[in-house]
Amino acid sequence: MAALNTATTAINRFVHFSHLLAGMVVLPVMIFLIGLDVTMRYAFSAPLVWVQELTSLLLIIVIMLGLGYAYAQRVHVRMEMLYERGGSGFQALGDVLAALCGLLLFSMLAWQAWLDIPYMLRIGEATEELGIILWPFRLFLCFMCIVVCIQLLLDMVKALRMLFAPSADEPRQ
């Protein structure tokens, strides 16, 4: 149990730092770039064609950096009406099922991102306007999906323990 708590604490610290990085660095850069593009487009009739390209890459970073934090804070989408009304066993079962679904999704996403990297390297895939190479973004996507998978596994283990561990008020056999 101590190892589980240590791993959860370490992952939570990492995703908290990631969240701060997204909110305090990447998001303000995106806001500045979009504001600059809008100003140039409408005030001077000189749009910055590269801004959309760059902000779309930054958006991937913001979403993936914030995803783990949202899961750690338990603010992800779920059926609150049913979840809150159910007992602890029902909630634990819901957490296990949600973790399994999330593991399926994020492990497949990480796997496919990993498989795409050699091809992207081979053809030198880059953005059209700025020529930014794209494989580091795919590697980042893969890494952050793995982080979310680790969170899901840890959460699932906790939920399974809650589901199958006898409660304190029940007599042990």
N, C-alpha and C positions, 0 to 999 in steps of 0.2 A: 504494500500500500504506500510505503514511503517513496519507493521508486516512481510510482504512478503520480504522486503529488509533486515530486521533483521534476519529472518530465513535463507535467502540466504547467508548473510555474515557469519553467524555461521557455516553453512554447508561448505562453501568455506574455512573457516579457518581450520576446521577439516580435509578436504580432502587435503589441502595444507600441513598440518603437517604430514598426512599419507604418502603423496608423498615423503616428505623429509625423513621420517623414512625408507621407502622402498629403496630410492636411496642412502642414506648415511649409513645405517646400514645393512639391510637385503641383498641387492645386493652385497656389498663388501664381506660379509660372504660367499655368494654363490660362488663368483669368487675365493676366497681363497680356499674353499673346493674343487672345481673342479680342480683348479690348483694343489693342493696337491695330489688329486687322479691321475691326469694325470702324475705328476712327479713320484709318487710311482709306478704306473702301468708300465711306459715305462723305467724309469731309474733303478728301483730296482725289477721289475717283481713281485711287491707286491701290487696289487690293493686294495683299501679300499672299500669293498663291501657295506658299510653302507652310503657312500657319496651320491650315486644316490638316495637312500631313503630319506635322509635328504634334499638334494637340491630340490627334487620334492615337499616336504612340504613347503620349503621356497619359491618355485616358486608360489605356491598358494597365499602365503602372499604378495609377490611382485606384482602379477597381481591384486589382490583385493585392495591393498593399492593404486595402481596407477590408477585404473579404475575410481574412483570418480574424481580424479584430471584431467584426460584426458577429462572427460565430462565437468567439470567446465571450462576448458580452451577452450572448443569447438574444440578439435582436434580429435574427434571421426570420424569414417568413415561415410561419407554421399556423396551424389551426388553433389559435388561442382559446376560442370559445370551448372547444372540446378538451384541449390540453389542460386548461385551468380547472375544469370541472371534474376531471378524472382524478383518481387517487394516485398515490406515489407509484404503484405498480403499473397503472395505465400510462403514466407519464414516462416511466422508465422504458416500457415497451415502445412507446412513441419515439423516444430518444434513440433506441436501438434501430428501429426501422428507418428513421431519418438519417442516422449515421450510415447505415448500409446503402441507402439510396445515394447519399453524398459521396461515399467511398466509390461507388460504381461510377458516378459522373466524373469526379475529380481525378480518379486514377486513370480513366480512359482519356481524359483531356491531357493529363501529364504524359501518358504513354505516347499519344499521337504527337504532342509537341516535341517530345524527345526523338521520335522517328523522323520528324520533318527537318530537324537540324542538319543532318548530313547533306540532304538534298539542297537545302538553302545555302550551305557552304559551297557545294559543288557548282551551283549556277551563279553564285554571288548575288543572291536576291537582295535588293535594296529598294528604298523608296524612290519614286520617280523624280521629284523635284530636288530634294536635298541629297539624295544618294546615301541615306543612312542605311547601314547594313541591318538586316532584320533578324538574323539568327540570335543575337543576344536577347532580344525581346521574347523570342520563343523559348529560350533557355530560362529566362526569368519567369515566364508563364509556367513552365514545367516545375521549377523550383517552388513557386508559391502554391501550386496545386499539391505538391508533395507535403508542404507545410500544413495545408488544410486537411489532407488525408491523415496526417499524424494527429492533428486535433480531433478529427472524427474518430479515429481508433481509440484515443485516450478517453473520449467522451463515451464511446460505446462500452468500453471496459467498465467505466464507472456505472453506467446504466445497467449493465448485466450484473454487476455486484449488487446493486440496489434491488434488482429484480429477483435474484436468487438467494441473496443473503437473508437469513432469518432475522426478523425485526426483534428489537430488545424486549417487547412485551409478549412475544410468543415463547412458549417453553421449548427448549432445545431437546431433540431426541437423541 
